[in-house]
C-alpha cells in the first residue's frame, strides 16, 4: 500500500484540499494524510471550494506533523510557496508543489476574491494529482 502525506504550514487549506482530492482521485488503495508545522483549523473557504466539486472535507481536521509516524509514509508532498514548509524525517520520496497560500488576512479581499483564490489552489492541486495518478498507475 502506498501512503501519501501532504504538508503545509497551517494544515488548513492547501494540504486539506490535497488530502480530500487525493482520497477522491487515487482510490482506496492509497492511504492519504495531511499535516502542518503550525496547524490551525480547516478553512471554511477550503470546505466550500471542495463542496463545489462534490467532495466533503468537513470530517478532516488540522494535525501537527509531529503526530505522523514517518515509518508509515511513502511519499511526502510539500505545498508551501513562499513560507517555510514543515519537514518529515526519514527516507521517503519527496515532491514539492509550490502553491501560493489562498488564505489571507487582507481586509481588501472580498469574499468572492477569497473564494476564487481557493478555487485556483484547488484546481492547481487537482491538476498535479492527475499527473501523480498517472505516475502511480505506471508503477503498479
HURAGI-V29994 format. One record per residue. N is the residue number from 1. RES is the residue in one letter. SS is DSSP state (A for helix, B for strand, O for the rest). BURIAL is I if it has 9 or more other ideal C-beta (glycine too) atoms within 8 Angstrom, else O. Layout:
n;res;ss;burial
N;RES;SS;BURIAL
N;RES;SS;BURIAL
This chain:
n;res;ss;burial
1;X;O;O
2;X;B;I
3;X;B;I
4;X;B;I
5;X;B;I
6;X;B;I
7;X;B;I
8;X;B;I
9;X;O;I
10;X;O;I
11;X;O;I
12;X;O;I
13;X;O;I
14;X;A;I
15;X;A;I
16;X;A;I
17;X;A;I
18;X;A;I
19;X;A;I
20;X;A;I
21;X;A;I
22;X;A;I
23;X;A;I
24;X;A;O
25;X;A;I
26;X;A;I
27;X;O;O
28;X;O;O
29;X;O;O
30;X;B;I
31;X;B;O
32;X;B;I
33;X;B;I
34;X;B;I
35;X;B;I
36;X;B;I
37;X;O;I
38;X;O;O
39;X;O;I
40;X;O;O
41;X;O;O
42;X;O;I
43;X;O;I
44;X;A;O
45;X;A;I
46;X;A;I
47;X;A;I
48;X;A;I
49;X;A;I
50;X;A;I
51;X;A;I
52;X;O;O
53;X;O;O
54;X;O;O
55;X;O;I
56;X;O;O
57;X;O;I
58;X;O;O
59;X;O;O
60;X;O;I
61;X;O;O
62;X;O;I
63;X;O;I
64;X;B;I
65;X;A;I
66;X;A;O
67;X;A;O
68;X;O;I
69;X;O;O
70;X;A;I
71;X;A;O
72;X;A;O
73;X;O;I
74;X;O;O
75;X;B;I
76;X;B;I
77;X;B;I
78;X;B;I
79;X;O;I
80;X;O;I
81;X;O;O
82;X;O;O
83;X;O;O
84;X;O;O
85;X;O;I
86;X;O;I
87;X;O;O
88;X;O;I
89;X;O;O
90;X;O;O
91;X;O;O
92;X;O;I
93;X;B;O
94;X;B;O
95;X;B;I
96;X;B;O
97;X;O;I
98;X;O;O
99;X;O;I
100;X;O;O
101;X;O;I
102;X;O;I
103;X;O;I
104;X;O;O
105;X;O;O
106;X;O;O
107;X;O;O
108;X;O;O
109;X;O;O
110;X;O;O
111;X;A;O
112;X;A;O
113;X;A;O
114;X;A;I
115;X;A;I
116;X;A;O
117;X;A;I
118;X;A;I
119;X;A;I
120;X;A;I
121;X;A;I
122;X;A;I
123;X;A;O
124;X;A;I
125;X;A;I
126;X;A;I
127;X;A;O
128;X;A;I
129;X;A;I
130;X;A;I
131;X;A;O
132;X;A;I
133;X;A;I
134;X;A;O
135;X;A;O
136;X;A;I
137;X;A;O
138;X;A;O
139;X;A;O
140;X;O;O
